[in-house]
């Protein structure tokens, strides 16, 4: 078998450029070095004089967060796809033999920015740069949510009770090293997966419920460019629907339509969207113990055509749906 060489990689990258590499367009549009002063100030990494393994370049790590956010990826999937995709490597300036940050490193970097209260400002600045380059949010928006796994914690029942109440466990307060490695905000939830047909042809009576620990990423995606314009992170057990009224909708979109699944359908949300000038394209729920009316089936099917284009795109990028 022929071993691939430098020119084979260059040829593959040239083909990706010809097919329209979105990340390559970002590299031309956004001066990521302009984010370095703010990143250095917030992160305040050591100069290395005390030894230890140096951290990854902060601009590289911020670009990884951009990849993750634009594609709605979990930390584990982000690590895998950086290793797997030439387009991701090119965007990050990594070669085939370069070290790639693992999922835990990505999580720690994002946590450090979040704890410093800097992540929203950085992404607002990034979005403003895209808008100035002509990537305006257009054609309405699609809401979605994704579960993002966090490292599981081995906490006592008393520690878990403190965390649920928003308190720092007493045993952690005088141990900064331990505290820095404890995730105090992630929560357990159940992730439901559609049941699969059995070997004998029968279908299980209920879907599978899998325990999941981590966070939930709530996003608003513009229909035109498939870019995530608004996003909010909560613990994994938070309701999807309630986030709609917490700044998730993008009022700058050139169209007023909002598509979302049934988790976002509620009277409170419908009233909120009407008052804010949005047009609801949210799926309607099946009546309890009754068949779905045919006109609602047709309406939901039309909405699914719009949502499925984004869902399929996200699925191809490796997103784990919440």
PyMOL commands that set and color helices and strands:
alter all, ss='L'
color gray80, all
select helices_A, chain A and resi 6-19+22-29+32-43+58-71+75-84+86-92+103-115+119-132+157-164+170-173+176-180+241-245+262-264+267-276+294-316
alter helices_A, ss='H'
color red, helices_A
select strands_A, chain A and resi 141-149+187-193+208-222+228-235+257-260+279-282
alter strands_A, ss='S'
color yellow, strands_A
deselect
rebuild
show_as cartoon
